[in-house]
């Protein structure tokens, strides 16, 4: 399991290696809807998927398996079982953005 760092910015791009493949994760704060949106790009900065709403304690990639998304799963883990992820919650670590790699999922470690 990997904890993905989130910068304290309304829009950030983070390079991460997930299951041996390089991806760029873009997190954008939508102030009107009051939610975080996730986009994923490949190593060549080609867009794979955009506009995934970051919902706490919900698998974020499960509806996008027909695309070239990472093999594991991204989850915004909320220890206090909140319904939404505020602007400050991700950068402050109140809600952690986690990647569970494909091997951990296959082994049932999650």
Secondary structure in CASP SS format (residue, H / E / C, confidence):
PFRMAT SS
TARGET T0000
AUTHOR 0000-0000-0000
METHOD secondary structure of the structure
MODEL  1
X C 1.00
X E 1.00
X E 1.00
X E 1.00
X C 1.00
X C 1.00
X C 1.00
X C 1.00
X C 1.00
X C 1.00
X E 1.00
X E 1.00
X E 1.00
X E 1.00
X E 1.00
X E 1.00
X E 1.00
X E 1.00
X C 1.00
X C 1.00
X E 1.00
X E 1.00
X E 1.00
X E 1.00
X E 1.00
X E 1.00
X E 1.00
X E 1.00
X E 1.00
X E 1.00
X C 1.00
X C 1.00
X C 1.00
X C 1.00
X E 1.00
X E 1.00
X E 1.00
X E 1.00
X E 1.00
X E 1.00
X E 1.00
X E 1.00
X C 1.00
X C 1.00
X C 1.00
X C 1.00
X E 1.00
X E 1.00
X E 1.00
X E 1.00
X E 1.00
X E 1.00
X E 1.00
X C 1.00
X C 1.00
X E 1.00
X C 1.00
X C 1.00
X C 1.00
X C 1.00
X C 1.00
X H 1.00
X H 1.00
X H 1.00
X C 1.00
X C 1.00
X C 1.00
X C 1.00
X C 1.00
X C 1.00
X C 1.00
X C 1.00
X E 1.00
X E 1.00
X E 1.00
X E 1.00
X E 1.00
X E 1.00
X C 1.00
X C 1.00
X C 1.00
X C 1.00
X C 1.00
X C 1.00
X C 1.00
X C 1.00
X H 1.00
X H 1.00
X H 1.00
X H 1.00
X H 1.00
X H 1.00
X C 1.00
X C 1.00
X E 1.00
X E 1.00
X E 1.00
X E 1.00
X E 1.00
X E 1.00
X C 1.00
X H 1.00
X H 1.00
X H 1.00
X H 1.00
X H 1.00
X C 1.00
X C 1.00
X C 1.00
X C 1.00
END
